[in-house]
């Protein structure tokens, strides 16, 4: 097991206790409604990096035959407790243990910014999707979440100007970030063009891009964001697999 995988095993409870079952306003007010809107009509969906399965459960409530997949055993064990009827698989995005074209849609929420091998993982998503299948990719916004980014307070003589400093956006880099005291998580930063180009190279064509305003519940918990509703934290890319088969 790699050191990055060990970090996810060690910190699984951080995610399970802080981001699921109504604990996180960004999920409750923003991510769950967006996923429902995008995938409500999809019948067979793979939830890549499902964690303890809250989006897998949502898809099931919408009537989908969903499969939750995560490389972390601690997440899969908890998902089996919470998701009584779900199909759950322990595996990573770089090797999806399914036959070609078996899913109507794929979902990856706040996952691909933690995956080192982007090309192989996107190739696998495209492989398991049927022609015209949809892939919803939700990311921490790569512009605003660049390593080295953060709030800056510029004190003038009579006022304080607060603005968001952006780090070296075009530089791809891997980091281990302390997201909470004592909780370290691996991140891989890439510019948006890297995601879009890799998707396109694998026949996943962008049909919609969403940059929503941070929801009110999150801003109320984080006063520094109250004056920065114009800065998105989430990026949603909705793609569709083009049908390369020609009719005779």
C-alpha positions, 0 to 999 in steps of 0.5 A: 500500500502506498503512503497516499493510500495509507493516508486515506485509510487513516483519515476515512472517519474524518470524511465519514463524520464531517461530510456525510449524512447532512453534516456538510452544507456544500453537499446538502445544499449544492452537490446532491442537488446538482448530481440529482439534476444531472443523473436523475434519468440514468439507469445504471451508474458507477459512482467512482470514489464513492467513499461511504456512499452518500451519492450512491444512496442518492442515485438508488433513491432516484431509481438507478442501479448504482455501483459504488467503487472506492479503493479505501477499505475503511470506506467500503466497510462503512458503505456496507453498513450504511448502504444496505442494498448497494453494490459496492466494490473495492477498486481504484479508478485506474482499473475498473473491474467491469466490461466495456460499455456496461454503464449509462453514466459515471460519477466522480465527486471530489475524487480526480484531484486526488488521483495521480494517473489521470490519463488511465483513469479517464480512459477507464471511465470512457471504456465502461460507458456505453456510447452516448453515456454521460460522465459527471466530474465534480472537482474542487475548482482547480483555479481557486484550489491551486497550492499556495492559494488563500486569503490575503489581507492587505492593510492600508492606512485607513482600510483592509483589502481582502482578496484571494491569492492564486498560486502557480496555476499552470504548474502540475504538482502533487502535495500532501495538505493538512486539511484539518489539524492532524489530517493529511490528504494527498492532492494533485493539482492540474489546470482545467485544460488538462482535464478537458483535453484528457476527457476529449482525447477519450471521446468524452465531449464537454456538454456543460460546465457549472461553477456555482456560487458557494452555498449559503450554509457554507458561507454562514459557517465560514465568515470569510466567504460571506464577502466572496460569493463571487468566488466558486469552490466547485467545478462541474464538468458534464461530458457525453461519450460520443458514438464512434460507430458509423452506420452502414 
